[in-house]
Amino acid sequence: MKRIIYLFLCLFAMNGAFENLMAQEALNPRPSPMYLTTMKYDDTYIKITYGRPHKKDREIFGDLVPYGEVWRTGANEATELTATGDIMVAGNLVKQGTYSLFTIPQEDKWTIILNSALGQWGAYDYDKQKDVVRFEVPVETMEKTYEPFTIEFNQDNSDAFLLMMWDRTKVSIPVSFP
């Protein structure tokens, strides 16, 4: 009988702790909330999950996000790309699966990296040995300023561009379906 009471008290305490945690998350949301962007063509679905930081009057590229260093491509956890079928990314075959998406920003180009290590916080444990695909794309300067870091797809049937935009910087990555 004592064990049942003890078990009941433990479950009651755990439930209260869980409810408290959920209430804290609701009252104190992340400064860079999780965001999701998706696209679909035929039976293949692509989903990108990332933390969405905001400019907040800061100097972004070359300062907050240093040039020449691996970046998590967003905030909080490393950005992840999931594809339910094989895709072509900038001419590189990427097998279906989930990958961490890292970048190395430069003033005139970015190195785009898909890496097999998942569940990382930031780029602190980035391991180049686990890179699946690595390529470069040019940087474009936009007239419009993007306050939040934004990843979206610009799709035209089986051809698409994966766009990453923040401040006045934009990179476009061609995506197609083999």
C-alpha angles and dihedrals in degrees: 000000000000089000092053092050090046091049091048091050091049092050091047091051092047091050091051091049091050092049090048091051092050091048091051091051090051093048096041108035119185115272086229105041123205113262135189133208124183145179135183135202121177105315097339120098123188122198128182120194118193145153109254112217123187130228096234094184091303129135101248116186116046091017119038088022104034120219116248097022130107110260127197087228096239132007138303112002119027113272114260130207120200123190122184091202138025114287138184114235114189088335094311121119111235116190119224112277143081124296138177110245114217130171137197106211121209128174094258104022143015128220109224117207131190109195130187097221110099137192096037126157107226117319096298094115096035110151116198089200088070095056112128097181132010126178142144132247129185123253121239124202114222130205091220119072116225109212095192121047102254133198117185142150125244101200132188107177109289094355123073144158123225104217126201115189134175132154102339095324124106135176124188121204119192114231125186139163120244 
